[in-house]
């Protein structure tokens, strides 16, 4: 075992050693904890403002127990917690800030290894991004999904049913009293969304990357086996430190390719692209937007989970969890990639191959859909690409030509979408501008625009919608997202006008604005950026340095890593 990094703090015999040890002892830590054992940081994203993560203090205690059992010294620390449900204007605005918090908290403290406690969707990529930039032995404990929602004798899914219930209330199919009752019925235990929203997608992502113990992704937050996994993770991180098993040995190009294929098979969120690309950028692993289409679009959909199917994460766990998916895809994956337990995916799935419910997890040769994944579409309307999730879209709209109905920003959309006089029908294409990384700022989950009330009342259930924003992984519809370059920086999306004709051809991977090059040039010459170039604080920093969606929306100055070395003392 190489010399422990923490010895540069606690192993010193001079004045600085006195300071580092003495002030820690005011918490009642005995002398022998500073004797050279591995110091493990428990990065906790607990917050009562992040409901999905509100149980993580208890999970942290279980991790500590495991660390102590393995002869380590656990030290819990907080970082900014990103709750998608409350944080305005969008948690995505602060993902990069939280990653900086994680990175500098890990680098600046006497830690030899780290356990990341995650849950709500941005807490997973932000902590992994930060840890990747430091490159210590690191292990993730996902917080786990809520129990299935139960409403009037039926299972309901977080997010997915919110969109449905909202439409039903608008059209009189659901009473206000039932709408209020469903709130409590949907969210009935600690944990993150139990649909295949972005939080569940991120849990599957870290397991497929090899960053969790096997089977971690689907265990419900309140299941006793989640606590057991946390304790085992505490034991394992100590061994990882002794083995020198750093993130860079796990997060290799084959690991990222595995994650893309697994995401397709589980019907994962489109947000997966943004987050995996950002993590790869921190590791220096080349990953392009086209890789997601090339590697993922031919993968069959195997998981029957909302919003692409009918079941929920609790059912996924009982059916066998992600190891069953890995087993079904074993001929398509690199099963030799290393995981945090020191074994390969191929070794980890042995004894875990059995599927206990084929309604929930389909066999590879009898999939729910022959081709899933996320399609990357390009054209004069998305020069650097846009994305669509076919498994959540309406097949009849996957090739469509329609008249554009344009909303210049989110306020314009809210003000006019339900106006009875709005000139729109079901054949039109709804276009929302200025909701990208720079334009909003922060690229919120508003791309799945609710349809106009007058069309919902006619029975219309889907339309083609295009924006430079994102949508919740719990959402559904024929929604084109992440248009890049975004409208706020002069992308073609900014030039679309009411009445323009737009062609979507998902099979042909094409998104075309039917306007002449001469007219586009005239519009581009007249385009003026409207967002302020001088803003205070973090938002100003964000707008100046955020990369576009196809590059993961990380900061340009955070690409790559700084490593774990800090040579200077504080006094």
C-alpha positions in Angstrom: 0.0 0.0 0.0 1.3 3.4 -1.0 1.7 6.1 1.7 -1.6 7.4 2.8 -2.4 10.9 1.7 -3.9 11.7 5.1 -0.4 11.4 6.7 0.5 14.8 5.2 -1.9 16.1 7.9 -2.2 13.7 10.8 1.3 12.1 10.5 3.2 15.3 11.0 5.1 15.8 14.3 5.6 19.6 14.0 3.3 22.5 14.8 1.0 21.7 11.8 0.6 18.1 13.0 -0.4 19.5 16.4 -3.0 21.8 14.8 -4.5 19.1 12.6 -4.9 16.6 15.3 -5.7 18.8 18.3 -8.7 20.6 16.8 -10.1 17.3 15.5 -9.9 15.9 19.0 -12.5 18.4 20.3 -15.0 16.0 18.7 -13.9 13.3 21.1 -11.9 11.2 18.6 -9.4 9.0 20.5 -5.6 9.1 19.9 -5.5 5.8 18.0 -7.7 7.1 15.1 -4.7 9.2 14.0 -2.3 6.2 14.0 -2.1 5.9 10.2 -5.3 4.1 9.3 -7.1 5.2 6.1 -9.2 8.3 6.5 -12.5 8.0 4.5 -14.6 11.0 3.6 -18.3 10.5 3.4 -19.6 13.1 1.0 -23.2 13.6 2.1 -25.8 15.5 0.0 -28.4 15.2 2.8 -30.8 18.2 3.0 -34.4 18.7 4.1 -34.6 20.9 1.1 -33.8 17.9 -1.1 -36.6 15.5 -0.2 -35.1 12.7 -2.2 -32.0 12.8 0.0 -33.6 13.5 3.4 -32.7 10.0 4.6 -29.0 10.1 3.9 -27.9 10.9 7.4 -29.0 7.4 8.5 -27.3 5.9 5.4 -24.1 7.8 6.4 -24.1 6.2 9.8 -24.2 2.7 8.2 -21.3 3.6 6.0 -19.3 4.8 9.0 -20.0 1.5 10.8 -18.5 -0.4 7.8 -15.5 1.9 7.7 -14.8 1.4 11.4 -15.2 -2.4 11.0 -12.5 -2.4 8.2 -10.1 -0.4 10.3 -10.7 3.1 8.7 -11.4 6.5 10.2 -14.7 7.9 8.7 -15.3 11.6 8.5 -18.6 12.9 7.1 -18.8 16.2 5.3 -21.6 18.1 3.5 -21.7 19.7 0.1 -24.3 21.8 -1.6 -27.4 19.6 -2.1 -29.3 19.9 -5.4 -33.0 19.2 -5.1 -34.8 19.2 -8.4 -38.2 19.7 -6.9 -37.6 22.9 -5.0 -34.5 24.7 -6.3 -35.1 27.6 -8.6 -34.6 28.4 -11.4 -33.3 24.9 -12.0 -31.0 22.5 -10.1 -29.0 22.1 -13.3 -27.8 25.6 -13.0 -25.9 24.6 -9.8 -24.6 21.2 -10.9 -21.2 22.6 -11.8 -21.1 24.6 -8.6 -21.8 21.5 -6.5 -19.1 19.6 -8.4 -16.6 22.3 -7.5 -17.7 22.1 -3.9 -17.2 18.3 -3.9 -13.8 18.6 -5.8 -12.3 21.2 -3.4 -13.7 19.6 -0.3 -12.1 16.3 -1.2 -8.8 17.7 -2.4 -8.4 20.2 0.5 -9.0 17.7 3.3 -7.0 14.7 4.7 -8.9 12.0 2.8 -7.6 8.8 1.4 -10.9 7.6 -0.1 -14.4 8.9 -0.6 -17.9 7.5 -0.4 -20.5 9.6 -2.3 -24.0 9.6 -0.9 -26.4 10.6 -3.7 -30.0 10.6 -4.6 -31.8 13.4 -6.4 -30.6 13.4 -10.0 -28.0 16.3 -10.0 -26.4 15.1 -6.7 -25.0 12.0 -8.5 -23.2 13.6 -11.5 -22.1 16.6 -9.5 -20.3 14.5 -6.8 -18.9 12.1 -9.4 -17.6 15.0 -11.5 -15.9 16.5 -8.5 -14.4 13.3 -7.3 -13.2 12.4 -10.8 -11.2 15.6 -10.9 -9.3 14.6 -7.8 -9.0 10.9 -8.6 -9.0 9.2 -5.2 -10.5 5.7 -4.5 -14.2 6.5 -4.7 -17.4 4.5 -4.3 -21.0 5.6 -4.7 -24.0 4.6 -2.5 -27.2 5.6 -4.3 -29.9 6.7 -2.0 -32.5 4.5 -3.7 -36.0 5.1 -5.0 -39.3 5.7 -3.1 -41.7 2.9 -2.8 -44.3 2.6 -5.6 -47.0 5.3 -5.5 -50.5 3.9 -4.7 -53.6 5.8 -5.8 -57.2 4.5 -6.0 -56.0 0.9 -6.4 -53.4 1.6 -9.0 -49.6 2.2 -9.0 -48.6 5.7 -9.9 -45.2 7.0 -10.8 -43.5 10.2 -9.6 -43.3 12.8 -12.3 -44.8 10.6 -15.0 -48.3 10.8 -13.4 -47.8 14.4 -12.5 -47.9 15.3 -16.2 -50.9 13.0 -16.8 -52.8 14.3 -13.8 -52.2 17.9 -14.8 -53.7 17.2 -18.2 -56.6 15.3 -16.7 -57.4 18.2 -14.3 -57.3 20.7 -17.1 -59.8 18.8 -19.1 -62.1 17.9 -16.2 -61.2 14.2 -16.0 -59.8 14.6 -12.5 -61.2 16.6 -9.6 -59.3 19.1 -7.5 -59.8 16.9 -4.5 -58.4 13.8 -6.2 -55.5 15.9 -7.5 -54.7 16.9 -4.0 -55.1 13.4 -2.6 -52.7 12.0 -5.3 -49.9 14.2 -3.9 -49.6 12.1 -0.7 -50.3 8.9 -2.6 -47.4 9.4 -5.0 -44.7 10.3 -2.5 -45.1 7.9 0.4 -41.6 7.1 1.6 -38.1 8.5 1.5 -36.1 8.2 -1.7 -35.9 9.6 -5.2 -38.3 9.2 -8.1 -39.3 5.6 -8.6 -39.9 6.0 -12.3 -37.0 5.7 -14.7 -36.5 9.4 -14.3 -33.1 11.0 -14.2 -32.4 10.0 -10.5 -33.0 6.3 -11.3 -31.1 6.8 -14.5 -28.1 8.1 -12.6 -28.3 5.2 -10.2 -28.2 2.8 -13.1 -25.4 4.9 -14.7 -23.1 4.6 -11.7 -23.7 0.9 -11.3 -23.0 0.3 -15.0 -19.9 2.4 -14.8 -18.7 0.1 -11.9 -18.9 2.8 -9.2 -21.2 0.9 -6.9 -21.4 -2.5 -5.3 -23.4 -4.9 -7.5 -27.1 -4.5 -7.4 -27.1 -1.1 -5.7 -29.1 0.9 -8.2 -32.6 -0.4 -7.7 -32.8 -1.1 -3.9 -35.6 1.0 -2.5 -34.5 3.7 -0.1 -36.4 2.2 2.9 -35.4 -1.4 2.3 -33.2 -2.8 5.0 -30.9 -4.1 2.2 -30.0 -0.5 1.4 -28.6 -0.1 4.9 -26.7 -3.3 4.5 -25.2 -2.2 1.2 -24.1 1.1 2.8 -22.3 -0.8 5.6 -20.6 -3.1 3.1 -19.6 -0.1 1.0 -18.0 1.4 4.1 -15.9 -1.7 4.5 -15.0 -1.9 0.8 -13.8 1.7 0.5 -11.1 1.0 3.1 -9.9 -1.9 1.0 -10.0 0.2 -2.2 -7.6 2.6 -0.5 -5.2 -0.2 0.4 -5.4 -1.5 -3.2 -4.9 2.0 -4.7 -8.0 1.5 -6.8 -8.6 5.0 -8.0 -11.4 6.3 -10.2 -9.1 6.5 -13.2 -8.8 2.7 -13.1 -12.5 2.3 -13.3 -13.8 5.2 -15.5 -12.2 4.0 -18.7 -13.6 4.4 -22.3 -15.1 0.8 -22.2 -16.9 1.7 -18.9 -18.5 4.7 -20.6 -19.5 2.6 -23.6 -21.1 0.1 -21.2 -23.1 2.8 -19.5 -24.4 4.1 -22.8 -25.7 0.7 -23.8 -27.2 0.0 -20.4 -29.0 3.3 -20.5 -30.6 2.4 -23.7 -31.8 -1.0 -22.4 -33.4 0.6 -19.3 -35.0 3.4 -21.2 -33.0 6.0 -19.3 -33.4 9.7 -19.3 -32.1 12.0 -22.0 -30.3 13.9 -19.2 -27.9 11.0 -19.1 -26.2 12.4 -22.1 -25.4 15.7 -20.5 -24.1 14.2 -17.3 -22.1 11.3 -18.7 -20.4 13.6 -21.2 -19.4 16.0 -18.3 -18.0 13.1 -16.3 -16.0 11.9 -19.2 -14.6 15.4 -19.7 -13.3 15.4 -16.2 -11.6 12.0 -16.7 -10.1 13.1 -20.1 -12.0 10.3 -21.8 -13.2 11.4 -25.3 -16.9 11.1 -25.7 -18.9 12.6 -28.5 -22.7 13.2 -28.9 -22.7 10.8 -31.8 -21.4 8.0 -29.6 -24.7 7.9 -27.8 -26.5 7.2 -31.0 -23.9 4.9 -32.5 -23.6 2.8 -29.4 -27.1 3.0 -27.9 -29.8 3.4 -30.6 -29.5 -0.3 -31.7 -30.0 -1.6 -28.2 -33.3 -3.2 -27.4 -35.5 -1.8 -24.6 -35.6 -4.5 -21.9 -37.0 -2.7 -18.9 -40.7 -2.1 -18.7 -40.7 1.0 -16.5 -42.5 4.3 -16.6 -42.3 6.5 -18.6 -41.5 4.1 -21.4 -43.4 1.2 -19.7 -45.8 0.5 -16.8 -43.8 -0.7 -13.8 -41.6 1.1 -11.2 -38.2 0.8 -9.5 -39.5 -1.3 -6.7 -40.6 -3.9 -9.2 -37.3 -3.6 -11.0 -35.5 -4.5 -7.8 -37.7 -7.5 -7.1 -37.2 -8.7 -10.6 -33.5 -8.9 -10.1 -32.2 -5.3 -10.7 -29.5 -4.1 -12.9 -27.4 -7.3 -12.8 -30.1 -9.0 -14.8 -29.9 -6.3 -17.4 -26.1 -6.7 -17.5 -26.5 -10.4 -18.0 -29.0 -9.9 -20.8 -26.6 -7.5 -22.6 -23.4 -9.5 -21.8 -22.6 -10.2 -25.4 -22.7 -6.4 -26.2 -20.9 -5.1 -23.1 -17.2 -5.2 -22.1 -17.7 -7.5 -19.2 -14.0 -7.3 -18.3 -14.2 -3.7 -17.0 -13.2 -3.3 -13.4 -15.6 -2.2 -10.7 -15.2 -0.9 -7.2 -15.3 -4.3 -5.5 -12.1 -5.2 -7.4 -13.9 -7.6 -9.7 -15.3 -7.3 -13.2 -18.9 -7.0 -14.3 -18.6 -10.5 -15.7 -17.6 -11.8 -12.2 -20.2 -9.7 -10.4 -23.2 -11.1 -12.3 -22.5 -14.7 -11.5 -25.3 -15.9 -9.3 -27.4 -12.8 -10.1 -28.5 -13.7 -13.6 -32.0 -14.9 -12.8 -34.9 -12.7 -13.7 -37.8 -13.1 -11.4 -40.4 -11.3 -13.4 -40.2 -11.2 -17.2 -43.1 -8.7 -17.4 -40.7 -6.2 -15.8 -37.4 -7.2 -17.4 -37.6 -8.7 -20.9 -35.2 -11.2 -22.4 -32.8 -9.9 -24.9 -34.3 -12.0 -27.7 -37.8 -10.9 -26.7 -37.5 -7.2 -26.0 -40.2 -4.6 -25.4 -38.8 -2.6 -28.3 -36.2 -3.8 -30.8 -34.4 -0.4 -30.8 -34.3 2.0 -27.9 -31.6 4.4 -26.7 -31.5 8.1 -27.6 -31.5 9.3 -31.2 -29.2 12.2 -32.1 -30.6 14.3 -34.9 -28.8 17.1 -36.8 -29.6 19.5 -39.5 -29.7 23.3 -40.1 -31.8 23.6 -36.9 -29.3 21.7 -34.8 -25.9 22.0 -36.3 -24.2 20.4 -33.2 -27.1 18.0 -32.6 -30.3 17.5 -30.7 -31.7 14.5 -29.0 -35.0 12.6 -28.8 -36.0 9.5 -26.8 -37.9 7.2 -29.2 -39.2 4.9 -26.5 -41.2 7.8 -24.9 -42.4 9.3 -28.2 -45.4 8.7 -30.5 -44.4 6.5 -33.5 -46.6 8.4 -35.9 -44.9 11.7 -35.1 -41.3 10.4 -35.6 -41.5 11.6 -39.2 -43.4 14.9 -39.3 -43.6 18.2 -41.1 -45.4 21.0 -39.3 -45.9 24.7 -39.0 -43.9 26.3 -36.2 -45.7 28.0 -33.3 -42.9 29.9 -31.5 -42.6 30.9 -27.9 -39.7 33.3 -27.4 -39.1 32.3 -23.7 -40.8 30.5 -20.9 -42.8 33.5 -19.8 -44.1 33.9 -23.4 -45.1 30.2 -23.3 -47.0 30.4 -20.0 -48.7 33.6 -21.1 -50.1 32.3 -24.4 -50.2 28.5 -24.4 -53.8 28.3 -23.1 -55.1 31.3 -25.0 -58.1 30.2 -27.0 -57.0 32.5 -29.8 -53.6 30.9 -30.2 -53.2 29.8 -33.9 -52.3 26.2 -33.3 -53.5 22.7 -34.1 -52.2 19.2 -33.5 -50.1 19.2 -36.8 -48.1 22.2 -35.6 -44.6 22.1 -34.1 -44.2 23.9 -30.7 -40.9 25.7 -30.5 -39.5 27.1 -27.2 -36.5 29.3 -27.3 -34.0 30.7 -24.7 -34.2 27.7 -22.2 -30.6 26.5 -22.9 -27.6 26.6 -20.7 -26.9 30.3 -21.3 -30.4 31.5 -22.1 -32.4 30.5 -19.0 -29.7 30.2 -17.5 -29.2 26.5 -16.5 -31.1 24.5 -19.1 -34.3 23.6 -17.1 -36.6 20.7 -17.6 -39.3 22.5 -19.6 -38.8 21.0 -23.0 -41.9 18.7 -22.6 -44.2 21.7 -22.9 -47.8 21.0 -21.8 -50.1 21.0 -24.8 -52.6 23.9 -25.2 -55.8 23.3 -23.2 -58.0 23.6 -26.3 -56.1 20.7 -27.9 -56.2 18.6 -24.8 -59.9 19.0 -24.7 -60.1 17.7 -28.3 -58.3 14.6 -27.2 -54.8 15.4 -28.6 -52.2 13.6 -26.5 -48.9 14.5 -28.2 -47.3 16.9 -30.5 -43.8 17.6 -31.8 -42.0 19.9 -29.4 -38.6 21.4 -29.9 -36.4 23.4 -27.5 -32.8 24.0 -26.4 -33.8 22.9 -22.9 -34.1 19.5 -21.2 -37.0 17.5 -19.9 -37.5 15.4 -16.8 -36.6 11.7 -17.2 -40.1 11.0 -15.9 -41.7 12.8 -18.8 -42.8 11.5 -22.2 -43.8 12.7 -25.7 -42.3 13.4 -29.1 -39.9 16.0 -27.6 -36.7 17.2 -29.3 -34.3 18.5 -26.7 -30.8 19.9 -26.2 -30.8 21.8 -29.5 -27.2 23.0 -30.0 -26.1 25.7 -30.5 -28.8 27.1 -28.3 -30.9 30.1 -29.3 -29.4 32.6 -26.7 -26.0 32.4 -28.4 -27.3 32.7 -31.9 -28.1 29.1 -32.9 -30.5 28.6 -35.7 -33.3 28.0 -33.2 -33.1 31.7 -32.4 -34.1 32.5 -36.0 -37.3 30.4 -36.2 -40.5 32.4 -36.7 -44.2 31.6 -36.5 -45.3 30.0 -39.7 -41.9 28.5 -40.6 -42.1 24.8 -41.6 -40.0 22.3 -39.7 -39.3 18.8 -40.7 -38.5 16.0 -38.2 -37.2 12.7 -39.5 -35.9 10.6 -36.6 -35.1 7.6 -38.7 -33.1 9.8 -41.0 -31.6 11.6 -38.0 -32.6 15.0 -39.5 -34.1 18.2 -38.1 -34.6 20.8 -40.8 -35.9 24.4 -40.8 -37.4 24.9 -44.2 -36.1 28.4 -44.8 -33.6 29.4 -47.5 -30.0 30.0 -46.6 -30.3 33.6 -47.8 -33.3 34.3 -45.4 -31.4 32.6 -42.5 -28.4 34.8 -43.1 -30.6 37.9 -43.1 -32.2 36.8 -39.8 -28.8 36.0 -38.3 -27.4 39.4 -39.3 -30.3 41.0 -37.4 -30.0 38.8 -34.3 -29.1 40.5 -31.1 -28.2 38.6 -27.9 -30.5 39.7 -25.1 -28.9 38.1 -22.0 -26.7 40.5 -20.0 -23.0 40.1 -20.6 -22.2 41.4 -17.1 -23.9 39.7 -14.1 -22.7 39.3 -10.6 -21.7 36.2 -8.8 -22.2 32.6 -9.8 -24.8 33.2 -12.6 -22.4 35.6 -14.3 -19.6 33.0 -14.0 -21.9 30.4 -15.4 -23.0 32.3 -18.4 -19.5 33.2 -19.3 -18.0 29.7 -19.0 -20.7 27.0 -19.5 -20.2 24.8 -22.5 -23.1 23.9 -24.9 -25.3 20.9 -24.4 -23.4 18.6 -26.8 -20.3 19.1 -24.7 -22.0 18.3 -21.4 -22.7 21.8 -20.2 -19.7 21.7 -17.9 -17.5 24.8 -17.3 -14.8 25.2 -19.9 -12.2 25.6 -17.1 -13.2 22.4 -15.3 -12.4 20.0 -18.1 -9.8 17.5 -16.9 -8.6 17.2 -13.3 -6.2 18.8 -10.8 -5.4 15.6 -9.0 -5.1 15.0 -5.2 -1.9 16.8 -4.4 -2.0 19.9 -2.2 1.5 20.8 -1.0 1.0 23.9 1.1 -0.2 24.0 4.7 -2.7 26.5 6.1 -0.5 28.0 8.8 
